[in-house]
Amino acid sequence: MTPSKSNSGEEIVLVVDDERDIADLYSTWLSEEYEVRTAYGPREALEEADDAVDIVFLDRQMPEMNGDEVLEALRERQLDCRVVMVTAVDPDFDIVEMPFDDYLTKPVMLDDLHGAAERMLDRESYDERMREFFSLASKKAALEAEKDFVELQDSEEYQRLESEVEDLREEADRTVSDLGETEDFETLFQEFPGDA
């Protein structure tokens, strides 16, 4: 029987990538600080994912079943884990509706992985609305890094996302003093100075 989060002493990270060299590299980097499970494809990912897993680093382009479908399957199982998409696919407006927590575009370096893992673990202590805020803000940042101003303004998905982020930001402003100063929160406010 796999230990649950409550009695496991070390955070568990699941790395999913069909390119073995990349999966092994990410696993090696993350094993310095976390207990790591490695899956070399979507089926193996779904076998390895259970209630003990804290974070999933999920490749988006895989054969048989892509990362989007794996993500959907993980969410249907209602596993209490954060999911970071790690992919060579540049973000498009379809990511707005996807239930992930963060988006890293390859090539990804050691600091990128560790930074994302720390952010995800920080969010464990947040309530559902704050987690939603950070998830949406991550999507907004990914799209703003990829799309130009005209594309963003012409997108209904982006306009809806921007509105949701602003609504949740107002809620967050009212509760941030309860959280104290966190790097995650400060970083997002720095990324979106115009929204403050």
N, CA, C and O atoms as a DFTB+ gen file, in Angstrom:
784 C
 N C O
     1  1       0.841      -1.197       0.000
     2  2       0.000       0.000       0.000
     3  2       0.870       1.238       0.000
     4  3       1.829       1.324       0.767
     5  1       0.544       2.209      -0.862
     6  2       1.323       3.427      -0.965
     7  2       0.989       4.355       0.194
     8  3      -0.184       4.521       0.530
     9  1       2.013       4.971       0.821
    10  2       1.725       5.860       1.940
    11  2       0.983       7.099       1.487
    12  3       1.185       7.591       0.377
    13  1       0.118       7.598       2.361
    14  2      -0.583       8.840       2.037
    15  2       0.306      10.017       2.359
    16  3       1.345       9.864       3.001
    17  1      -0.099      11.191       1.916
    18  2       0.717      12.379       2.150
    19  2       0.928      12.633       3.637
    20  3       1.994      13.090       4.047
    21  1      -0.077      12.341       4.433
    22  2      -0.020      12.679       5.843
    23  2       1.072      11.915       6.596
    24  3       1.611      12.424       7.578
    25  1       1.406      10.689       6.144
    26  2       2.421       9.956       6.894
    27  2       3.710       9.731       6.103
    28  3       4.582       8.979       6.540
    29  1       3.830      10.363       4.971
    30  2       5.053      10.273       4.180
    31  2       5.932      11.468       4.529
    32  3       5.473      12.610       4.501
    33  1       7.199      11.206       4.859
    34  2       8.072      12.285       5.319
    35  2       8.610      13.155       4.211
    36  3       9.010      14.290       4.473
    37  1       8.636      12.676       2.990
    38  2       9.238      13.410       1.889
    39  2       8.209      13.613       0.782
    40  3       7.406      12.728       0.488
    41  1       8.251      14.809       0.168
    42  2       7.320      15.082      -0.926
    43  2       7.633      14.166      -2.098
    44  3       8.792      13.867      -2.382
    45  1       6.577      13.727      -2.770
    46  2       6.728      12.814      -3.907
    47  2       6.401      13.551      -5.197
    48  3       5.349      14.177      -5.333
    49  1       7.333      13.458      -6.139
    50  2       7.190      14.092      -7.446
    51  2       7.142      13.004      -8.508
    52  3       7.944      12.070      -8.489
    53  1       6.200      13.130      -9.431
    54  2       6.101      12.207     -10.564
    55  2       6.512      12.948     -11.832
    56  3       5.914      13.964     -12.188
    57  1       7.537      12.434     -12.509
    58  2       8.017      13.013     -13.770
    59  2       7.501      12.145     -14.905
    60  3       7.725      10.935     -14.921
    61  1       6.805      12.768     -15.862
    62  2       6.217      12.029     -16.984
    63  2       6.737      12.615     -18.298
    64  3       6.468      13.773     -18.618
    65  1       7.484      11.805     -19.055
    66  2       7.967      12.229     -20.370
    67  2       8.306      10.983     -21.170
    68  3       8.990      10.090     -20.670
    69  1       7.830      10.915     -22.416
    70  2       8.101       9.736     -23.229
    71  2       9.532       9.716     -23.765
    72  3       9.983       8.686     -24.267
    73  1      10.250      10.830     -23.669
    74  2      11.667      10.848     -24.027
    75  2      12.452      10.465     -22.782
    76  3      12.585      11.257     -21.849
    77  1      12.971       9.240     -22.777
    78  2      13.615       8.683     -21.579
    79  2      14.743       9.565     -21.055
    80  3      14.867       9.764     -19.846
    81  1      15.572      10.097     -21.965
    82  2      16.707      10.911     -21.525
    83  2      16.236      12.138     -20.748
    84  3      16.821      12.500     -19.726
    85  1      15.183      12.767     -21.238
    86  2      14.655      13.950     -20.564
    87  2      14.028      13.566     -19.233
    88  3      14.275      14.217     -18.217
    89  1      13.220      12.516     -19.232
    90  2      12.580      12.063     -17.988
    91  2      13.639      11.730     -16.941
    92  3      13.503      12.108     -15.778
    93  1      14.697      11.020     -17.351
    94  2      15.753      10.645     -16.407
    95  2      16.515      11.865     -15.900
    96  3      16.876      11.933     -14.725
    97  1      16.759      12.826     -16.786
    98  2      17.463      14.042     -16.380
    99  2      16.646      14.817     -15.351
   100  3      17.164      15.203     -14.304
   101  1      15.376      15.042     -15.650
   102  2      14.517      15.759     -14.703
   103  2      14.437      15.015     -13.367
   104  3      14.483      15.630     -12.301
   105  1      14.319      13.700     -13.436
   106  2      14.224      12.888     -12.219
   107  2      15.496      13.000     -11.383
   108  3      15.440      13.100     -10.157
   109  1      16.636      12.981     -12.058
   110  2      17.916      13.120     -11.351
   111  2      17.999      14.474     -10.665
   112  3      18.382      14.565      -9.499
   113  1      17.639      15.523     -11.391
   114  2      17.679      16.872     -10.811
   115  2      16.773      16.974      -9.585
   116  3      17.167      17.521      -8.555
   117  1      15.570      16.446      -9.705
   118  2      14.588      16.589      -8.626
   119  2      14.860      15.658      -7.454
   120  3      14.433      15.932      -6.332
   121  1      15.570      14.555      -7.706
   122  2      15.826      13.585      -6.632
   123  2      16.766      14.133      -5.566
   124  3      16.903      13.534      -4.499
   125  1      17.419      15.269      -5.839
   126  2      18.258      15.914      -4.829
   127  2      17.419      16.356      -3.629
   128  3      17.909      16.398      -2.500
   129  1      16.152      16.683      -3.884
   130  2      15.313      17.208      -2.804
   131  2      14.013      16.437      -2.573
   132  3      13.378      16.598      -1.530
   133  1      13.614      15.610      -3.525
   134  2      12.314      14.952      -3.428
   135  2      12.429      13.462      -3.705
   136  3      13.399      12.998      -4.304
   137  1      11.425      12.727      -3.260
   138  2      11.295      11.341      -3.690
   139  2      10.669      11.389      -5.078
   140  3       9.618      12.006      -5.254
   141  1      11.285      10.758      -6.057
   142  2      10.852      10.898      -7.450
   143  2      10.405       9.560      -8.025
   144  3      11.065       8.536      -7.846
   145  1       9.272       9.590      -8.718
   146  2       8.817       8.470      -9.534
   147  2       8.935       8.925     -10.990
   148  3       8.684      10.090     -11.299
   149  1       9.314       8.016     -11.875
   150  2       9.486       8.368     -13.286
   151  2       8.584       7.491     -14.146
   152  3       8.548       6.270     -13.993
   153  1       7.855       8.140     -15.056
   154  2       6.991       7.421     -16.000
   155  2       7.391       7.822     -17.411
   156  3       7.539       9.005     -17.719
   157  1       7.564       6.807     -18.273
   158  2       8.028       7.061     -19.640
   159  2       6.892       7.071     -20.658
   160  3       7.121       6.883     -21.852
   161  1       5.692       7.287     -20.192
   162  2       4.558       7.357     -21.104
   163  2       3.272       7.554     -20.322
   164  3       3.272       7.493     -19.093
   165  1       2.175       7.790     -21.033
   166  2       0.902       8.111     -20.385
   167  2       0.325       6.985     -19.537
   168  3      -0.166       7.236     -18.436
   169  1       0.374       5.753     -20.028
   170  2      -0.195       4.633     -19.257
   171  2       0.553       4.448     -17.937
   172  3      -0.049       4.274     -16.877
   173  1       1.886       4.490     -18.034
   174  2       2.718       4.351     -16.837
   175  2       2.450       5.509     -15.866
   176  3       2.453       5.325     -14.649
   177  1       2.222       6.689     -16.420
   178  2       1.934       7.861     -15.582
   179  2       0.685       7.628     -14.747
   180  3       0.663       7.926     -13.552
   181  1      -0.345       7.099     -15.375
   182  2      -1.603       6.866     -14.670
   183  2      -1.471       5.741     -13.641
   184  3      -2.186       5.726     -12.640
   185  1      -0.562       4.805     -13.889
   186  2      -0.299       3.745     -12.907
   187  2       0.456       4.297     -11.704
   188  3       0.186       3.909     -10.568
   189  1       1.394       5.194     -11.949
   190  2       2.240       5.736     -10.879
   191  2       1.539       6.818     -10.056
   192  3       1.903       7.056      -8.904
   193  1       0.541       7.470     -10.639
   194  2      -0.144       8.566      -9.953
   195  2      -1.119       8.017      -8.918
   196  3      -2.014       7.238      -9.245
   197  1      -0.936       8.431      -7.668
   198  2      -1.856       8.039      -6.603
   199  2      -1.939       9.173      -5.580
   200  3      -1.387      10.253      -5.790
   201  1      -2.625       8.919      -4.488
   202  2      -2.852       9.964      -3.492
   203  2      -1.585      10.443      -2.800
   204  3      -1.596      11.504      -2.175
   205  1      -0.490       9.688      -2.896
   206  2       0.751      10.090      -2.242
   207  2       1.525      11.140      -3.044
   208  3       2.383      11.829      -2.493
   209  1       1.228      11.264      -4.338
   210  2       1.971      12.181      -5.204
   211  2       1.571      13.628      -4.916
   212  3       0.389      13.967      -4.861
   213  1       2.592      14.470      -4.733
   214  2       2.356      15.891      -4.467
   215  2       2.370      16.733      -5.745
   216  3       1.550      17.636      -5.910
   217  1       3.310      16.429      -6.648
   218  2       3.491      17.223      -7.871
   219  2       3.709      16.290      -9.050
   220  3       4.431      15.298      -8.943
   221  1       3.080      16.611     -10.177
   222  2       3.315      15.882     -11.425
   223  2       3.893      16.861     -12.434
   224  3       3.291      17.896     -12.719
   225  1       5.066      16.532     -12.976
   226  2       5.639      17.268     -14.106
   227  2       5.268      16.469     -15.346
   228  3       5.772      15.364     -15.548
   229  1       4.390      17.021     -16.177
   230  2       3.739      16.266     -17.245
   231  2       4.068      16.812     -18.624
   232  3       3.777      17.966     -18.938
   233  1       4.684      15.956     -19.449
   234  2       4.959      16.301     -20.839
   235  2       3.628      16.370     -21.596
   236  3       2.714      15.591     -21.325
   237  1       3.527      17.294     -22.530
   238  2       2.254      17.479     -23.240
   239  2       2.169      16.650     -24.517
   240  3       1.080      16.233     -24.913
   241  1       3.309      16.408     -25.167
   242  2       3.304      15.653     -26.427
   243  2       3.805      14.236     -26.184
   244  3       4.997      14.012     -25.975
   245  1       2.881      13.287     -26.213
   246  2       3.246      11.880     -26.041
   247  2       2.391      11.039     -26.987
   248  3       1.287      11.442     -27.352
   249  1       2.903       9.869     -27.386
   250  2       2.109       8.987     -28.244
   251  2       0.983       8.315     -27.463
   252  3       0.978       8.334     -26.232
   253  1       0.056       7.738     -28.160
   254  2      -1.095       7.010     -27.602
   255  2      -2.090       7.938     -26.919
   256  3      -3.278       7.949     -27.245
   257  1      -1.591       8.707     -25.979
   258  2      -2.455       9.560     -25.168
   259  2      -1.621      10.792     -24.844
   260  3      -0.549      10.666     -24.251
   261  1      -2.092      11.988     -25.221
   262  2      -1.256      13.164     -24.982
   263  2      -1.391      13.656     -23.536
   264  3      -2.228      13.178     -22.770
   265  1      -0.542      14.619     -23.193
   266  2      -0.535      15.137     -21.831
   267  2      -1.847      15.774     -21.417
   268  3      -2.222      15.719     -20.246
   269  1      -2.549      16.379     -22.367
   270  2      -3.853      16.980     -22.065
   271  2      -4.826      15.909     -21.561
   272  3      -5.578      16.134     -20.613
   273  1      -4.799      14.737     -22.217
   274  2      -5.694      13.638     -21.829
   275  2      -5.282      13.029     -20.492
   276  3      -6.134      12.649     -19.688
   277  1      -3.975      12.939     -20.259
   278  2      -3.485      12.438     -18.973
   279  2      -3.913      13.391     -17.864
   280  3      -4.364      12.959     -16.803
   281  1      -3.770      14.685     -18.117
   282  2      -4.187      15.706     -17.146
   283  2      -5.664      15.543     -16.800
   284  3      -6.046      15.576     -15.630
   285  1      -6.484      15.367     -17.825
   286  2      -7.923      15.198     -17.614
   287  2      -8.205      13.956     -16.771
   288  3      -9.050      13.981     -15.876
   289  1      -7.490      12.872     -17.066
   290  2      -7.674      11.628     -16.308
   291  2      -7.262      11.807     -14.851
   292  3      -7.931      11.298     -13.952
   293  1      -6.173      12.521     -14.610
   294  2      -5.731      12.777     -13.230
   295  2      -6.776      13.578     -12.471
   296  3      -7.067      13.282     -11.312
   297  1      -7.345      14.593     -13.120
   298  2      -8.342      15.434     -12.454
   299  2      -9.640      14.660     -12.205
   300  3     -10.303      14.863     -11.188
   301  1      -9.997      13.777     -13.134
   302  2     -11.208      12.956     -12.942
   303  2     -11.066      12.049     -11.727
   304  3     -12.048      11.746     -11.050
   305  1      -9.836      11.619     -11.457
   306  2      -9.580      10.774     -10.285
   307  2      -9.511      11.589      -8.994
   308  3      -9.400      11.026      -7.905
   309  1      -9.577      12.907      -9.119
   310  2      -9.599      13.824      -7.972
   311  2      -8.392      13.640      -7.056
   312  3      -8.520      13.683      -5.832
   313  1      -7.227      13.437      -7.653
   314  2      -6.002      13.356      -6.875
   315  2      -5.615      14.755      -6.415
   316  3      -5.679      15.715      -7.183
   317  1      -5.220      14.853      -5.176
   318  2      -4.864      16.155      -4.613
   319  2      -3.387      16.440      -4.888
   320  3      -2.555      16.402      -3.981
   321  1      -3.078      16.726      -6.160
   322  2      -1.702      17.026      -6.530
   323  2      -1.690      18.244      -7.462
   324  3      -2.672      18.544      -8.141
   325  1      -0.564      18.918      -7.468
   326  2      -0.372      20.033      -8.396
   327  2       0.216      19.455      -9.680
   328  3       1.042      18.544      -9.628
   329  1      -0.206      19.981     -10.832
   330  2       0.288      19.498     -12.122
   331  2       0.960      20.646     -12.881
   332  3       0.368      21.703     -13.100
   333  1       2.213      20.403     -13.274
   334  2       2.978      21.368     -14.066
   335  2       3.174      20.768     -15.451
   336  3       3.806      19.722     -15.597
   337  1       2.632      21.431     -16.464
   338  2       2.863      20.990     -17.839
   339  2       4.284      21.413     -18.221
   340  3       4.661      22.571     -18.046
   341  1       5.066      20.468     -18.744
   342  2       6.440      20.737     -19.179
   343  2       6.497      20.311     -20.635
   344  3       6.420      19.121     -20.941
   345  1       6.632      21.280     -21.534
   346  2       6.384      20.946     -22.928
   347  2       7.101      21.857     -23.906
   348  3       7.449      22.994     -23.587
   349  1       7.314      21.333     -25.105
   350  2       7.869      22.130     -26.202
   351  2       6.747      22.822     -26.976
   352  3       7.015      23.589     -27.900
   353  1       5.492      22.555     -26.603
   354  2       4.348      23.175     -27.278
   355  2       4.167      24.596     -26.736
   356  3       3.907      24.789     -25.549
   357  1       4.310      25.583     -27.623
   358  2       4.074      26.958     -27.188
   359  2       2.619      27.100     -26.775
   360  3       1.730      26.588     -27.455
   361  1       2.366      27.787     -25.673
   362  2       0.986      27.889     -25.189
   363  2       0.085      28.629     -26.163
   364  3       0.474      29.649     -26.732
   365  1      -1.121      28.107     -26.351
   366  2      -2.140      28.765     -27.158
   367  2      -3.368      28.958     -26.262
   368  3      -3.369      28.547     -25.101
   369  1      -4.398      29.577     -26.806
   370  2      -5.553      29.940     -25.984
   371  2      -6.304      28.722     -25.432
   372  3      -7.128      28.862     -24.528
   373  1      -6.023      27.526     -25.970
   374  2      -6.675      26.330     -25.444
   375  2      -6.269      26.026     -23.997
   376  3      -6.967      25.287     -23.302
   377  1      -5.140      26.595     -23.537
   378  2      -4.695      26.298     -22.169
   379  2      -5.593      26.929     -21.110
   380  3      -5.555      26.527     -19.947
   381  1      -6.406      27.922     -21.506
   382  2      -7.255      28.621     -20.538
   383  2      -8.160      27.649     -19.795
   384  3      -8.367      27.792     -18.590
   385  1      -8.701      26.660     -20.507
   386  2      -9.649      25.719     -19.898
   387  2      -8.979      24.485     -19.291
   388  3      -9.655      23.645     -18.697
   389  1      -7.659      24.368     -19.437
   390  2      -6.980      23.164     -18.952
   391  2      -6.698      23.263     -17.448
   392  3      -6.235      24.301     -16.975
   393  1      -6.975      22.189     -16.692
   394  2      -6.854      22.248     -15.231
   395  2      -5.452      21.950     -14.693
   396  3      -5.289      21.078     -13.840
   397  1      -4.435      22.674     -15.192
   398  2      -3.085      22.521     -14.646
   399  2      -2.765      23.705     -13.740
   400  3      -3.519      24.676     -13.679
   401  1      -1.626      23.612     -13.031
   402  2      -1.248      24.654     -12.076
   403  2      -0.142      25.569     -12.575
   404  3      -0.054      26.723     -12.154
   405  1       0.703      25.067     -13.468
   406  2       1.784      25.889     -14.005
   407  2       2.195      25.319     -15.355
   408  3       1.873      24.175     -15.676
   409  1       2.921      26.134     -16.160
   410  2       3.267      25.755     -17.525
   411  2       4.713      26.136     -17.782
   412  3       5.058      27.317     -17.759
   413  1       5.560      25.150     -18.027
   414  2       6.959      25.403     -18.351
   415  2       7.206      24.996     -19.798
   416  3       6.828      23.902     -20.219
   417  1       7.845      25.887     -20.556
   418  2       8.148      25.593     -21.956
   419  2       9.596      25.140     -22.072
   420  3      10.506      25.815     -21.592
   421  1       9.804      23.989     -22.714
   422  2      11.151      23.460     -22.923
   423  2      11.942      24.394     -23.841
   424  3      11.348      25.048     -24.698
   425  1      13.265      24.474     -23.684
   426  2      14.083      23.693     -22.757
   427  2      13.922      24.187     -21.314
   428  3      13.819      25.388     -21.064
   429  1      13.903      23.246     -20.382
   430  2      13.735      23.545     -18.969
   431  2      15.033      23.200     -18.244
   432  3      15.590      22.116     -18.414
   433  1      15.500      24.143     -17.436
   434  2      16.736      23.957     -16.689
   435  2      16.438      23.516     -15.253
   436  3      15.291      23.545     -14.807
   437  1      17.479      23.113     -14.549
   438  2      17.345      22.650     -13.178
   439  2      16.629      23.682     -12.307
   440  3      15.714      23.338     -11.559
   441  1      17.048      24.951     -12.403
   442  2      16.431      26.002     -11.580
   443  2      14.947      26.160     -11.879
   444  3      14.161      26.453     -10.978
   445  1      14.551      25.968     -13.153
   446  2      13.136      26.069     -13.531
   447  2      12.319      24.990     -12.812
   448  3      11.252      25.266     -12.264
   449  1      12.836      23.765     -12.824
   450  2      12.128      22.650     -12.189
   451  2      12.024      22.846     -10.678
   452  3      10.951      22.696     -10.094
   453  1      13.155      23.183     -10.053
   454  2      13.135      23.365      -8.602
   455  2      12.249      24.541      -8.203
   456  3      11.528      24.472      -7.207
   457  1      12.305      25.617      -8.981
   458  2      11.452      26.771      -8.689
   459  2       9.979      26.421      -8.782
   460  3       9.183      26.818      -7.931
   461  1       9.616      25.667      -9.832
   462  2       8.215      25.256     -10.001
   463  2       7.784      24.336      -8.860
   464  3       6.675      24.468      -8.341
   465  1       8.652      23.410      -8.471
   466  2       8.320      22.490      -7.376
   467  2       8.087      23.257      -6.077
   468  3       7.139      22.972      -5.345
   469  1       8.945      24.222      -5.796
   470  2       8.786      25.022      -4.575
   471  2       7.476      25.807      -4.604
   472  3       6.767      25.875      -3.600
   473  1       7.159      26.398      -5.750
   474  2       5.895      27.150      -5.861
   475  2       4.698      26.235      -5.626
   476  3       3.752      26.604      -4.930
   477  1       4.747      25.043      -6.208
   478  2       3.624      24.112      -6.056
   479  2       3.449      23.686      -4.595
   480  3       2.325      23.586      -4.105
   481  1       4.554      23.437      -3.909
   482  2       4.472      23.027      -2.508
   483  2       4.005      24.184      -1.624
   484  3       3.271      23.970      -0.660
   485  1       4.428      25.403      -1.949
   486  2       3.938      26.580      -1.217
   487  2       2.419      26.669      -1.306
   488  3       1.751      27.048      -0.344
   489  1       1.887      26.320      -2.462
   490  2       0.444      26.452      -2.685
   491  2      -0.381      25.414      -1.923
   492  3      -1.597      25.558      -1.800
   493  1       0.277      24.366      -1.409
   494  2      -0.443      23.353      -0.640
   495  2      -1.177      23.962       0.549
   496  3      -2.231      23.472       0.954
   497  1      -0.617      25.031       1.103
   498  2      -1.215      25.638       2.296
   499  2      -2.314      26.646       1.951
   500  3      -2.997      27.150       2.843
   501  1      -2.484      26.937       0.666
   502  2      -3.485      27.926       0.251
   503  2      -4.864      27.283       0.139
   504  3      -4.990      26.070      -0.028
   505  1      -5.887      28.117       0.235
   506  2      -7.229      27.595       0.007
   507  2      -7.484      27.464      -1.491
   508  3      -6.673      27.892      -2.313
   509  1      -8.609      26.874      -1.826
   510  2      -8.906      26.557      -3.232
   511  2      -8.934      27.803      -4.113
   512  3      -8.461      27.763      -5.249
   513  1      -9.476      28.898      -3.610
   514  2      -9.562      30.130      -4.407
   515  2      -8.176      30.704      -4.697
   516  3      -7.925      31.197      -5.797
   517  1      -7.285      30.642      -3.720
   518  2      -5.932      31.141      -3.947
   519  2      -5.194      30.246      -4.940
   520  3      -4.444      30.739      -5.782
   521  1      -5.401      28.944      -4.846
   522  2      -4.774      28.043      -5.817
   523  2      -5.284      28.345      -7.221
   524  3      -4.517      28.333      -8.184
   525  1      -6.585      28.615      -7.331
   526  2      -7.167      28.944      -8.628
   527  2      -6.566      30.239      -9.170
   528  3      -6.272      30.348     -10.361
   529  1      -6.387      31.218      -8.283
   530  2      -5.776      32.488      -8.693
   531  2      -4.400      32.246      -9.296
   532  3      -4.104      32.729     -10.389
   533  1      -3.556      31.494      -8.584
   534  2      -2.200      31.267      -9.077
   535  2      -2.197      30.444     -10.362
   536  3      -1.366      30.685     -11.239
   537  1      -3.090      29.494     -10.493
   538  2      -3.187      28.705     -11.711
   539  2      -3.555      29.588     -12.906
   540  3      -2.930      29.508     -13.963
   541  1      -4.577      30.430     -12.724
   542  2      -5.002      31.317     -13.807
   543  2      -3.931      32.352     -14.138
   544  3      -3.707      32.673     -15.305
   545  1      -3.273      32.869     -13.102
   546  2      -2.215      33.853     -13.339
   547  2      -1.046      33.228     -14.097
   548  3      -0.413      33.894     -14.917
   549  1      -0.753      31.950     -13.831
   550  2       0.296      31.253     -14.572
   551  2      -0.079      31.132     -16.051
   552  3       0.767      31.310     -16.927
   553  1      -1.342      30.831     -16.321
   554  2      -1.815      30.740     -17.715
   555  2      -1.712      32.100     -18.399
   556  3      -1.289      32.205     -19.550
   557  1      -2.104      33.124     -17.672
   558  2      -2.046      34.489     -18.220
   559  2      -0.603      34.862     -18.568
   560  3      -0.344      35.430     -19.630
   561  1       0.331      34.543     -17.675
   562  2       1.739      34.839     -17.923
   563  2       2.269      34.061     -19.122
   564  3       3.017      34.605     -19.935
   565  1       1.883      32.785     -19.236
   566  2       2.335      31.960     -20.359
   567  2       1.840      32.525     -21.684
   568  3       2.591      32.577     -22.657
   569  1       0.579      32.948     -21.725
   570  2       0.024      33.511     -22.962
   571  2       0.655      34.856     -23.291
   572  3       0.937      35.142     -24.455
   573  1       0.877      35.682     -22.274
   574  2       1.476      36.998     -22.525
   575  2       2.916      36.880     -23.004
   576  3       3.398      37.749     -23.731
   577  1       3.604      35.822     -22.609
   578  2       4.979      35.612     -23.061
   579  2       5.017      35.144     -24.514
   580  3       6.022      35.329     -25.201
   581  1       3.923      34.536     -24.983
   582  2       3.893      33.935     -26.316
   583  2       3.172      34.793     -27.352
   584  3       3.581      34.826     -28.513
   585  1       2.115      35.479     -26.957
   586  2       1.250      36.190     -27.905
   587  2       1.529      37.694     -27.902
   588  3       1.968      38.255     -26.898
   589  1       1.264      38.337     -29.050
   590  2       1.418      39.790     -29.063
   591  2       0.125      40.457     -28.587
   592  3      -0.902      39.804     -28.401
   593  1       0.204      41.766     -28.398
   594  2      -0.902      42.521     -27.805
   595  2      -2.201      42.358     -28.602
   596  3      -3.271      42.178     -28.021
   597  1      -2.102      42.421     -29.934
   598  2      -3.295      42.330     -30.781
   599  2      -3.955      40.956     -30.646
   600  3      -5.177      40.857     -30.538
   601  1      -3.139      39.898     -30.653
   602  2      -3.692      38.547     -30.497
   603  2      -4.412      38.411     -29.157
   604  3      -5.489      37.819     -29.082
   605  1      -3.818      38.957     -28.112
   606  2      -4.434      38.880     -26.782
   607  2      -5.755      39.632     -26.753
   608  3      -6.743      39.137     -26.211
   609  1      -5.776      40.820     -27.330
   610  2      -6.988      41.636     -27.304
   611  2      -8.100      41.042     -28.155
   612  3      -9.280      41.264     -27.880
   613  1      -7.732      40.288     -29.186
   614  2      -8.729      39.679     -30.068
   615  2      -9.283      38.352     -29.542
   616  3     -10.212      37.791     -30.121
   617  1      -8.718      37.863     -28.460
   618  2      -9.109      36.548     -27.941
   619  2     -10.149      36.666     -26.827
   620  3      -9.905      37.295     -25.797
   621  1     -11.304      36.053     -27.051
   622  2     -12.334      36.030     -26.011
   623  2     -11.856      35.229     -24.803
   624  3     -12.139      35.587     -23.659
   625  1     -11.121      34.128     -25.070
   626  2     -10.607      33.302     -23.969
   627  2      -9.691      34.117     -23.070
   628  3      -9.776      34.041     -21.844
   629  1      -8.802      34.908     -23.703
   630  2      -7.870      35.712     -22.910
   631  2      -8.613      36.796     -22.131
   632  3      -8.301      37.052     -20.968
   633  1      -9.589      37.429     -22.766
   634  2     -10.346      38.481     -22.080
   635  2     -11.068      37.903     -20.852
   636  3     -11.103      38.523     -19.789
   637  1     -11.635      36.718     -21.019
   638  2     -12.320      36.058     -19.888
   639  2     -11.309      35.707     -18.791
   640  3     -11.573      35.898     -17.604
   641  1     -10.152      35.191     -19.208
   642  2      -9.097      34.847     -18.260
   643  2      -8.642      36.083     -17.492
   644  3      -8.489      36.043     -16.272
   645  1      -8.427      37.175     -18.211
   646  2      -7.978      38.421     -17.580
   647  2      -8.987      38.901     -16.538
   648  3      -8.611      39.361     -15.459
   649  1     -10.261      38.788     -16.873
   650  2     -11.323      39.192     -15.950
   651  2     -11.344      38.306     -14.701
   652  3     -11.498      38.802     -13.585
   653  1     -11.188      36.990     -14.896
   654  2     -11.180      36.067     -13.757
   655  2      -9.982      36.329     -12.849
   656  3     -10.106      36.309     -11.625
   657  1      -8.817      36.575     -13.461
   658  2      -7.615      36.865     -12.671
   659  2      -7.829      38.125     -11.836
   660  3      -7.458      38.174     -10.664
   661  1      -8.427      39.138     -12.450
   662  2      -8.663      40.392     -11.727
   663  2      -9.633      40.183     -10.557
   664  3      -9.406      40.697      -9.462
   665  1     -10.707      39.432     -10.791
   666  2     -11.666      39.153      -9.711
   667  2     -10.995      38.415      -8.559
   668  3     -11.195      38.750      -7.392
   669  1     -10.195      37.406      -8.904
   670  2      -9.520      36.631      -7.858
   671  2      -8.427      37.448      -7.185
   672  3      -8.153      37.269      -5.998
   673  1      -7.800      38.351      -7.950
   674  2      -6.782      39.230      -7.353
   675  2      -7.411      40.114      -6.266
   676  3      -6.817      40.327      -5.209
   677  1      -8.600      40.615      -6.534
   678  2      -9.266      41.452      -5.534
   679  2      -9.542      40.654      -4.266
   680  3      -9.379      41.159      -3.155
   681  1      -9.966      39.392      -4.444
   682  2     -10.146      38.524      -3.272
   683  2      -8.812      38.308      -2.568
   684  3      -8.731      38.338      -1.340
   685  1      -7.766      38.089      -3.366
   686  2      -6.440      37.823      -2.799
   687  2      -5.921      39.032      -2.034
   688  3      -5.308      38.890      -0.976
   689  1      -6.168      40.218      -2.570
   690  2      -5.735      41.442      -1.881
   691  2      -6.313      41.504      -0.476
   692  3      -5.669      41.987       0.455
   693  1      -7.538      41.007      -0.337
   694  2      -8.198      41.061       0.974
   695  2      -7.627      40.027       1.944
   696  3      -7.751      40.180       3.159
   697  1      -6.995      38.966       1.404
   698  2      -6.509      37.903       2.290
   699  2      -4.995      37.786       2.347
   700  3      -4.476      36.980       3.119
   701  1      -4.271      38.570       1.552
   702  2      -2.806      38.411       1.477
   703  2      -2.131      38.649       2.815
   704  3      -1.112      38.025       3.110
   705  1      -2.674      39.530       3.619
   706  2      -2.050      39.784       4.919
   707  2      -2.096      38.531       5.798
   708  3      -1.238      38.351       6.662
   709  1      -3.087      37.667       5.583
   710  2      -3.170      36.414       6.346
   711  2      -2.083      35.425       5.912
   712  3      -1.618      34.605       6.703
   713  1      -1.691      35.521       4.640
   714  2      -0.686      34.599       4.124
   715  2       0.726      35.009       4.519
   716  3       1.620      34.168       4.609
   717  1       0.926      36.308       4.755
   718  2       2.272      36.808       4.963
   719  2       2.934      36.993       3.611
   720  3       2.317      36.768       2.570
   721  1       4.192      37.403       3.632
   722  2       4.913      37.636       2.389
   723  2       5.411      36.307       1.845
   724  3       6.219      35.639       2.490
   725  1       4.942      35.917       0.677
   726  2       5.454      34.704       0.041
   727  2       6.059      35.082      -1.292
   728  3       5.577      35.985      -1.977
   729  1       7.103      34.393      -1.646
   730  2       7.781      34.668      -2.909
   731  2       6.837      34.476      -4.083
   732  3       6.874      35.238      -5.048
   733  1       5.985      33.450      -3.999
   734  2       5.037      33.147      -5.065
   735  2       4.146      34.349      -5.336
   736  3       3.975      34.764      -6.482
   737  1       3.585      34.900      -4.275
   738  2       2.657      36.013      -4.413
   739  2       3.366      37.245      -4.955
   740  3       2.870      37.907      -5.866
   741  1       4.542      37.551      -4.383
   742  2       5.298      38.723      -4.838
   743  2       5.691      38.590      -6.303
   744  3       5.614      39.557      -7.061
   745  1       6.108      37.402      -6.700
   746  2       6.518      37.174      -8.081
   747  2       5.364      37.437      -9.049
   748  3       5.555      38.080     -10.081
   749  1       4.180      36.947      -8.722
   750  2       3.042      37.151      -9.617
   751  2       2.661      38.617      -9.700
   752  3       2.315      39.108     -10.775
   753  1       2.721      39.322      -8.580
   754  2       2.387      40.745      -8.627
   755  2       3.417      41.511      -9.449
   756  3       3.075      42.492     -10.108
   757  1       4.678      41.072      -9.416
   758  2       5.699      41.715     -10.239
   759  2       5.456      41.431     -11.718
   760  3       5.709      42.282     -12.571
   761  1       4.958      40.214     -12.019
   762  2       4.711      39.862     -13.426
   763  2       3.553      40.664     -14.013
   764  3       3.521      40.921     -15.217
   765  1       2.607      41.058     -13.169
   766  2       1.418      41.755     -13.657
   767  2       1.247      43.102     -12.981
   768  3       0.213      43.341     -12.357
   769  1       2.250      44.013     -13.087
   770  2       2.131      45.283     -12.377
   771  2       0.912      46.099     -12.832
   772  3       0.346      46.864     -12.050
   773  1       0.517      45.933     -14.085
   774  2      -0.623      46.695     -14.584
   775  2      -1.941      46.257     -13.989
   776  3      -2.917      47.005     -14.033
   777  1      -1.988      45.046     -13.429
   778  2      -3.232      44.531     -12.880
   779  2      -3.426      44.934     -11.419
   780  3      -4.529      44.826     -10.882
   781  1      -2.365      45.393     -10.787
   782  2      -2.430      45.661      -9.353
   783  2      -3.336      46.845      -9.054
   784  3      -3.508      47.214      -7.892
